[in-house]
Amino acid sequence: MTAFILCFQLGFGQKTSPINRFLDQPGIEHASFACLVTETSTGKTIGKYQPDVQLTPASVLKLLTTATALELLGETYRFPTTISYDGTIANGVLNGNIYIQGHGDPTLGSSHFTPESETFLKEWKDAIRQQGIREIKGAIIADESIFDNEGISMKWLREDLGSYYGAGSYGLSFHDNLYSLYLNSSAIGTRPTLVRTEPEMDLDFHNYLKAAATKSDSSFIVGMPFSNERYLYGIVPANRQSYRLKGDIPDPALFLAQYIQKELEKDGISVQKEATCYRLLYEKNAWKPGKRTEIITTYSPTLQQIVEKTNHVSLNLFADALLKTIGLRYKNPQKHVISSFGKGIEVMKSYWKGKGLDISSLRISDGSGLAPTNKVTARFLNDLLTYMVKSKHAEAFMSSLPQAGVEGSVRNFLKESSLSGKAFLKSGSMSGVRCYAGYVKNQGKTYSVVFLTNNYSMSSWTINRRLEQVLIGLFGQ
């Protein structure tokens, strides 16, 4: 009787099912695994195992964030950023301040949208010059107040704080909120020499790196938001020149204000006071909201383009910015809502509950999936994927998923297999976590696919090959 129940749960009547074979292999003994594969048009299940168990999804959570953003904001939504001033202009002198007002756009100066993402700087400077401004008696002030100051989730791991993939999401972002650190290494066991950062950053590095006989680094840049102190740990390859590491910009809004001031001064526009931002002024009780005159408003790429980059490249910053933008719809008796991870999560859960999805299994801390405390079920994700096939945003959502075996973060998954080019999947991985979710198009039908694996004991290469075998086996190929 017990054996019959197990086989029924797996969705197969024999012990040689692909899922059963997967579960019987070494390295899975202490793992948690869940999967659900269904045909989207009929709901027919072709494979399942523990679909209601809560597991950590890692970056597969981005499917929930991007789907919600498309549903609530629409494919054509663009983030605005406004340059304005207060005070008066007389004889080329602005007796006031220049403001950079952000609305959460994560794409300003982004390497993922070059050269389009770099045109804003010229547009801003040209617009300021057209106002006749040649001298600014006040300051360049970044207004990032649309989001709160919790750029990173409190549930992220320490090793992620300061890393390029752990960059915080704020009301103003710039240059993907990351910098490159270049160093020169010499003999094995010696400490590398730090050369420069690009863009130039005023950071205090505590260097504990060592050169080692390795082709790749295993290093960490660790530091807290708004702090200029950064700690370097781990190893880098020996005898390398201009070796590159990447870290997060501690205070993107302030850095953008400082950067714009330098650019204006290069063009002969002097700025009398030191660049600052909403956070610093508010802490000093010196923030003075008042009448501003708009100079120019520039816009991001469309949300459809942003979602495609988010899922193809698995961009944590973009996903978290989308979640906080969703949070601006949080119902609050106050007129002005300062968004946060928490508000975004509440709006997101409320939306899907209204669409009939069971949200009781969701335990969400961010929009990117970087928090190991995030928990979802295979059933919820499968329901989400099935819903999106019928959504008016179906094409935008489905096309944002990279082709397995061909491109993006899944270019090596299912490569040269019978499903290569037929599966469109978002991957998710962190230590002990390997997940895939998306669609398979096979023989004229579309299937929603969710695989969640936690706490396995094998290499990343091995777990990927075994999950490939399950998926290929389910489709009888």
Wavefront OBJ file of the C-alpha trace (Angstrom):
o trace
v 0.000 0.000 0.000
v 2.805 2.415 0.900
v 4.610 1.690 -2.362
v 1.397 2.321 -4.310
v 0.879 5.704 -2.624
v 4.462 6.747 -3.389
v 4.146 5.805 -7.045
v 0.803 7.602 -7.276
v 2.336 10.766 -5.765
v 5.132 10.695 -8.300
v 2.578 10.562 -11.058
v 3.833 7.221 -12.425
v 2.943 3.628 -11.920
v 6.442 2.154 -11.913
v 9.572 2.494 -9.842
v 11.685 3.354 -12.884
v 10.080 6.785 -13.293
v 12.539 9.652 -13.942
v 11.685 11.255 -10.598
v 12.144 7.991 -8.717
v 15.514 7.399 -10.353
v 16.565 10.909 -9.367
v 15.556 10.377 -5.746
v 17.421 7.054 -5.554
v 20.802 8.524 -6.544
v 23.605 9.359 -4.055
v 23.709 12.960 -2.809
v 19.924 13.290 -2.578
v 19.510 11.363 0.677
v 19.302 14.505 2.820
v 17.964 16.842 0.139
v 14.517 18.383 -0.201
v 13.016 18.141 -3.668
v 9.751 19.297 -5.209
v 8.549 19.408 -8.782
v 5.396 19.912 -10.773
v 5.060 19.686 -14.556
v 1.675 20.293 -16.175
v 0.207 20.971 -19.590
v -0.978 24.587 -19.460
v -4.065 24.209 -21.662
v -5.611 21.214 -19.877
v -3.939 21.201 -16.463
v -2.899 17.587 -17.015
v 0.001 16.627 -14.733
v 2.836 14.664 -16.312
v 5.088 14.686 -13.261
v 4.981 15.789 -9.653
v 6.633 15.253 -6.316
v 5.870 17.064 -3.056
v 4.425 20.127 -4.848
v 3.248 21.696 -1.572
v 6.570 21.627 0.294
v 8.061 25.085 0.954
v 11.582 25.410 -0.457
v 14.100 28.183 -1.127
v 13.771 29.227 -4.795
v 16.849 31.501 -5.120
v 16.576 33.524 -8.359
v 13.549 31.578 -9.590
v 11.678 34.054 -7.350
v 12.302 36.647 -10.072
v 9.496 34.993 -12.032
v 7.026 36.147 -9.380
v 8.479 39.655 -9.259
v 8.609 40.206 -13.016
v 5.178 38.698 -13.626
v 3.681 41.001 -10.994
v 5.439 44.037 -12.460
v 4.080 43.300 -15.927
v 0.580 42.779 -14.569
v 0.504 45.946 -12.436
v 2.682 48.371 -14.387
v 2.311 47.191 -17.976
v 4.880 46.450 -20.670
v 5.249 50.067 -21.787
v 5.923 51.549 -18.335
v 9.098 53.640 -18.116
v 10.799 54.910 -14.969
v 11.089 58.725 -14.951
v 13.985 60.688 -13.468
v 13.558 64.453 -13.170
v 16.132 67.248 -12.986
v 14.782 70.403 -11.371
v 15.888 73.443 -9.396
v 14.665 75.684 -6.628
v 15.438 79.362 -6.144
v 15.989 81.789 -9.014
v 18.273 82.195 -12.020
v 19.786 85.602 -12.744
v 22.733 86.482 -14.982
v 23.740 82.839 -15.328
v 23.721 82.240 -11.556
v 21.334 79.806 -9.909
v 20.637 80.983 -6.380
v 19.407 77.580 -5.324
v 19.980 73.875 -5.793
v 19.787 71.337 -8.578
v 17.743 68.242 -7.695
v 17.926 64.754 -9.168
v 14.553 63.217 -8.321
v 14.491 59.443 -8.667
v 11.559 57.117 -9.144
v 13.428 53.858 -8.695
v 14.926 53.487 -12.178
v 17.669 50.820 -11.927
v 18.926 51.413 -15.485
v 20.683 54.820 -15.290
v 24.166 54.240 -16.673
v 23.550 50.478 -16.736
v 25.992 48.327 -18.679
v 23.011 46.203 -19.707
v 21.513 48.996 -21.805
v 24.520 50.717 -23.344
v 24.758 53.020 -25.171
v 21.167 54.122 -24.468
v 21.694 54.208 -20.704
v 24.532 56.724 -21.021
v 22.649 59.377 -23.035
v 20.927 60.752 -19.952
v 24.106 62.496 -18.777
v 24.467 64.567 -21.927
v 20.748 65.316 -21.927
v 20.892 66.541 -18.325
v 23.938 68.758 -18.895
v 22.510 70.204 -22.120
v 19.210 70.985 -20.400
v 20.964 72.739 -17.496
v 23.027 74.829 -19.919
v 19.885 75.746 -21.857
v 18.528 77.304 -18.679
v 21.473 79.684 -18.883
v 23.017 78.332 -15.702
v 26.791 78.846 -15.429
v 27.106 78.922 -11.662
v 25.198 77.133 -8.908
v 25.260 78.784 -5.502
v 23.649 75.781 -3.856
v 24.320 72.065 -4.228
v 23.525 69.070 -6.396
v 20.997 67.141 -4.306
v 19.899 63.590 -4.982
v 16.283 62.994 -3.987
v 15.949 59.241 -3.517
v 13.055 59.570 -1.066
v 10.575 57.493 -3.087
v 12.092 54.321 -1.556
v 13.196 53.725 2.017
v 16.843 53.447 3.089
v 16.760 49.654 3.428
v 18.480 49.004 0.134
v 19.354 45.453 1.102
v 17.098 42.922 2.779
v 17.841 42.206 6.425
v 17.614 38.523 5.493
v 20.606 38.541 3.135
v 23.788 36.731 4.152
v 26.868 38.611 5.320
v 28.910 37.310 2.383
v 26.485 39.070 0.017
v 26.858 42.516 1.632
v 29.280 44.553 -0.433
v 29.225 42.183 -3.408
v 28.271 43.319 -6.898
v 25.295 40.932 -6.958
v 24.180 42.215 -3.535
v 23.905 45.861 -4.591
v 21.120 47.689 -2.792
v 18.026 49.085 -4.497
v 17.322 52.753 -3.817
v 15.189 55.552 -5.207
v 18.191 56.512 -7.348
v 20.592 54.006 -8.869
v 23.598 54.520 -11.122
v 26.030 52.311 -13.031
v 24.211 49.157 -11.837
v 25.201 50.337 -8.328
v 28.573 48.656 -8.753
v 32.221 49.510 -9.272
v 35.231 47.559 -10.535
v 38.319 47.182 -8.379
v 41.552 46.493 -10.277
v 44.560 44.944 -8.597
v 47.982 43.515 -9.412
v 49.004 40.185 -7.912
v 52.455 38.640 -7.767
v 53.900 35.498 -6.149
v 51.760 32.860 -4.454
v 51.021 33.766 -0.842
v 51.630 37.498 -1.271
v 49.073 40.256 -0.861
v 47.877 41.870 -4.130
v 48.324 45.593 -4.700
v 45.153 47.625 -5.196
v 45.450 49.833 -8.276
v 42.215 51.749 -8.892
v 38.441 51.640 -8.983
v 36.219 52.403 -11.969
v 34.349 54.604 -11.584
v 36.635 56.358 -9.122
v 35.376 55.707 -5.583
v 36.375 57.135 -2.228
v 36.530 53.797 -0.394
v 38.701 52.592 2.470
v 39.798 49.043 1.598
v 41.099 46.618 4.219
v 43.015 44.146 2.095
v 43.302 40.560 3.349
v 43.484 38.957 -0.088
v 46.176 36.405 -0.964
v 47.548 35.352 -4.341
v 47.152 31.640 -5.065
v 47.749 29.052 -7.796
v 44.274 29.303 -9.267
v 42.766 30.449 -12.557
v 39.767 32.122 -10.933
v 39.226 33.994 -7.712
v 37.348 32.996 -4.599
v 37.129 36.428 -3.067
v 34.657 38.533 -1.143
v 34.218 42.295 -0.942
v 32.327 42.823 2.302
v 30.808 46.046 3.597
v 27.632 47.699 4.815
v 25.415 50.202 2.989
v 26.373 53.879 3.408
v 29.811 52.893 4.749
v 33.024 53.632 2.839
v 34.845 50.785 4.574
v 35.277 47.605 2.526
v 36.985 44.373 3.568
v 38.661 42.104 1.016
v 38.912 38.387 1.829
v 39.847 35.228 -0.068
v 42.200 34.404 -2.919
v 42.933 35.699 -6.409
v 45.144 34.274 -9.190
v 48.891 34.881 -8.734
v 50.957 36.970 -11.148
v 48.107 38.862 -12.766
v 47.995 42.504 -13.822
v 44.817 44.601 -13.692
v 42.788 41.727 -12.308
v 39.173 42.795 -11.819
v 36.867 42.348 -8.851
v 33.432 43.925 -8.523
v 31.650 45.428 -5.528
v 28.578 47.510 -4.709
v 28.457 51.293 -4.495
v 27.647 51.969 -0.801
v 25.445 55.024 -1.399
v 24.340 55.232 -5.060
v 22.212 58.379 -4.657
v 25.032 60.360 -3.043
v 27.540 59.009 -5.541
v 25.327 60.081 -8.466
v 25.031 63.618 -7.075
v 28.815 63.788 -6.666
v 29.342 62.389 -10.151
v 27.005 64.931 -11.755
v 28.734 67.772 -9.895
v 32.109 66.693 -11.295
v 30.665 66.448 -14.795
v 29.140 69.923 -14.589
v 32.381 71.389 -13.290
v 34.261 69.778 -16.196
v 31.912 71.722 -18.473
v 32.664 74.993 -16.684
v 29.558 75.115 -14.479
v 30.731 75.783 -10.934
v 28.897 74.390 -7.907
v 29.489 76.165 -4.606
v 28.274 73.589 -2.074
v 29.071 69.942 -1.546
v 26.834 67.377 -3.236
v 24.409 65.625 -0.908
v 21.231 63.550 -0.827
v 17.857 63.255 0.852
v 19.064 60.716 3.428
v 21.887 62.900 4.751
v 19.783 66.065 4.819
v 16.898 64.299 6.541
v 19.222 62.925 9.222
v 20.399 66.483 9.907
v 16.813 67.774 9.920
v 17.869 69.959 6.989
v 15.588 68.600 4.278
v 13.426 71.461 3.010
v 10.846 70.349 0.470
v 9.527 73.242 -1.526
v 8.637 74.475 -4.979
v 10.874 73.188 -7.758
v 11.021 74.036 -11.424
v 11.442 71.118 -13.770
v 14.367 71.297 -16.179
v 14.095 67.899 -17.871
v 12.648 64.437 -17.291
v 14.307 61.420 -18.864
v 12.918 57.915 -19.060
v 14.192 54.368 -18.737
v 13.793 51.613 -21.325
v 10.354 49.987 -21.278
v 9.383 47.574 -18.544
v 9.265 44.809 -21.131
v 12.953 45.409 -21.893
v 13.813 45.614 -18.195
v 11.980 42.366 -17.426
v 13.795 40.625 -20.267
v 17.189 41.692 -18.887
v 16.128 40.802 -15.352
v 15.290 37.208 -16.255
v 17.913 36.621 -18.939
v 20.852 37.868 -16.879
v 19.252 37.311 -13.442
v 19.788 40.875 -12.235
v 19.102 41.188 -8.511
v 19.129 44.991 -8.535
v 16.510 45.181 -11.288
v 14.237 42.664 -9.550
v 14.409 44.417 -6.188
v 13.754 47.793 -7.825
v 10.678 46.310 -9.502
v 9.403 44.960 -6.182
v 9.752 48.357 -4.512
v 8.068 50.042 -7.478
v 5.179 47.614 -7.070
v 5.110 48.721 -3.423
v 4.222 52.275 -4.457
v 0.695 50.920 -4.934
v 0.489 50.077 -1.239
v -2.742 51.496 0.172
v -1.884 54.122 2.740
v -4.029 56.933 4.132
v -1.065 59.240 3.597
v -0.748 60.778 0.167
v 2.938 59.981 -0.215
v 4.054 56.362 0.033
v 7.725 55.624 0.664
v 8.077 52.131 -0.718
v 10.009 49.226 0.753
v 10.514 45.500 0.372
v 7.658 44.945 2.807
v 5.171 47.147 0.950
v 6.077 45.557 -2.364
v 5.542 42.083 -0.935
v 2.137 43.025 0.492
v 0.967 44.454 -2.836
v 2.316 41.436 -4.713
v 0.613 38.907 -2.452
v -2.654 40.832 -2.502
v -2.664 40.918 -6.304
v -2.207 37.171 -6.740
v -4.677 36.348 -4.002
v -7.189 38.388 -5.987
v -6.405 36.265 -9.028
v -7.254 33.089 -7.147
v -3.753 31.835 -6.374
v -3.096 30.349 -2.937
v -0.530 32.671 -1.355
v -0.538 30.971 2.049
v 2.714 29.159 1.215
v 4.676 32.310 0.327
v 7.436 33.505 2.656
v 9.098 36.378 0.832
v 11.844 38.791 1.953
v 12.946 40.418 -1.333
v 12.245 40.491 -5.062
v 15.495 38.962 -6.300
v 15.601 35.674 -4.400
v 18.906 36.448 -2.703
v 17.482 35.870 0.798
v 17.766 32.185 1.801
v 14.651 32.695 3.960
v 12.457 33.013 0.846
v 10.106 30.037 0.574
v 7.723 29.002 -2.191
v 6.069 25.805 -3.339
v 6.243 24.144 -6.729
v 2.449 24.322 -6.892
v 2.336 28.106 -6.415
v 4.973 28.715 -9.081
v 3.228 26.302 -11.428
v -0.067 28.135 -10.908
v 1.686 31.438 -11.592
v 3.237 30.132 -14.808
v -0.102 28.715 -15.946
v -1.818 32.039 -15.272
v 0.792 33.988 -17.241
v 0.269 31.850 -20.350
v -3.246 33.309 -20.545
v -2.269 36.857 -19.506
v -2.292 39.739 -21.967
v 1.386 40.004 -21.057
v 2.059 36.359 -21.904
v 4.360 37.074 -24.839
v 6.433 39.636 -22.919
v 6.752 37.328 -19.933
v 7.510 34.120 -21.791
v 10.007 35.784 -24.125
v 11.893 37.116 -21.080
v 12.952 33.561 -20.214
v 16.184 32.399 -21.860
v 16.272 29.318 -24.067
v 17.852 26.441 -22.206
v 20.944 25.128 -23.932
v 21.222 28.317 -25.975
v 21.445 31.562 -23.998
v 21.496 33.429 -20.716
v 21.907 31.804 -17.332
v 20.669 28.431 -18.718
v 22.885 28.250 -21.796
v 24.577 25.103 -20.460
v 21.417 23.421 -19.161
v 19.944 20.833 -21.575
v 22.670 21.753 -24.052
v 22.757 19.394 -27.058
v 19.851 17.425 -25.577
v 16.503 16.623 -27.167
v 14.957 19.582 -25.271
v 17.625 22.120 -26.189
v 15.887 25.191 -27.581
v 12.462 23.864 -26.516
v 12.705 24.844 -22.845
v 12.453 28.443 -21.636
v 13.612 28.502 -18.040
v 14.675 30.748 -15.181
v 17.395 29.230 -13.046
v 18.052 29.829 -9.369
v 21.113 28.848 -7.407
v 22.952 29.493 -4.171
v 24.851 27.227 -1.828
v 22.914 23.941 -1.726
v 20.081 25.318 -3.876
v 19.413 24.504 -7.539
v 16.063 25.395 -9.085
v 14.510 25.751 -12.530
v 11.093 27.022 -13.563
v 9.489 28.082 -16.813
v 8.066 26.422 -19.896
v 8.700 23.561 -22.297
v 7.197 23.709 -25.783
v 6.940 20.198 -27.152
v 4.895 18.674 -29.973
v 2.641 21.710 -30.256
v 1.881 21.901 -26.546
v 3.118 24.182 -23.768
v 4.017 22.833 -20.338
v 4.756 24.706 -17.128
v 7.795 23.291 -15.333
v 8.997 23.777 -11.740
v 11.978 22.003 -10.143
v 13.095 23.034 -6.635
v 16.099 21.302 -5.023
v 17.562 22.252 -1.628
v 20.386 20.775 0.469
v 21.811 18.344 -2.092
v 25.297 16.886 -1.600
v 27.029 16.952 -4.967
v 28.682 19.348 -7.388
v 26.720 21.929 -9.351
v 27.611 20.109 -12.556
v 26.239 16.815 -11.215
v 22.939 18.190 -9.909
v 22.350 19.942 -13.231
v 22.934 16.723 -15.194
v 20.565 14.800 -12.950
v 17.818 17.413 -13.212
v 18.277 17.350 -16.980
v 17.684 13.588 -16.926
v 14.447 14.042 -14.985
v 13.111 16.663 -17.390
v 14.108 14.748 -20.521
v 12.647 11.551 -19.039
v 9.315 13.176 -18.253
v 8.902 14.083 -21.914
v 9.958 10.610 -23.012
v 12.920 11.878 -24.994
l 1 2 3 4 5 6 7 8 9 10 11 12 13 14 15 16 17 18 19 20 21 22 23 24 25 26 27 28 29 30 31 32 33 34 35 36 37 38 39 40 41 42 43 44 45 46 47 48 49 50 51 52 53 54 55 56 57 58 59 60 61 62 63 64 65 66 67 68 69 70 71 72 73 74 75 76 77 78 79 80 81 82 83 84 85 86 87 88 89 90 91 92 93 94 95 96 97 98 99 100 101 102 103 104 105 106 107 108 109 110 111 112 113 114 115 116 117 118 119 120 121 122 123 124 125 126 127 128 129 130 131 132 133 134 135 136 137 138 139 140 141 142 143 144 145 146 147 148 149 150 151 152 153 154 155 156 157 158 159 160 161 162 163 164 165 166 167 168 169 170 171 172 173 174 175 176 177 178 179 180 181 182 183 184 185 186 187 188 189 190 191 192 193 194 195 196 197 198 199 200 201 202 203 204 205 206 207 208 209 210 211 212 213 214 215 216 217 218 219 220 221 222 223 224 225 226 227 228 229 230 231 232 233 234 235 236 237 238 239 240 241 242 243 244 245 246 247 248 249 250 251 252 253 254 255 256 257 258 259 260 261 262 263 264 265 266 267 268 269 270 271 272 273 274 275 276 277 278 279 280 281 282 283 284 285 286 287 288 289 290 291 292 293 294 295 296 297 298 299 300 301 302 303 304 305 306 307 308 309 310 311 312 313 314 315 316 317 318 319 320 321 322 323 324 325 326 327 328 329 330 331 332 333 334 335 336 337 338 339 340 341 342 343 344 345 346 347 348 349 350 351 352 353 354 355 356 357 358 359 360 361 362 363 364 365 366 367 368 369 370 371 372 373 374 375 376 377 378 379 380 381 382 383 384 385 386 387 388 389 390 391 392 393 394 395 396 397 398 399 400 401 402 403 404 405 406 407 408 409 410 411 412 413 414 415 416 417 418 419 420 421 422 423 424 425 426 427 428 429 430 431 432 433 434 435 436 437 438 439 440 441 442 443 444 445 446 447 448 449 450 451 452 453 454 455 456 457 458 459 460 461 462 463 464 465 466 467 468 469 470 471 472 473 474 475 476 477
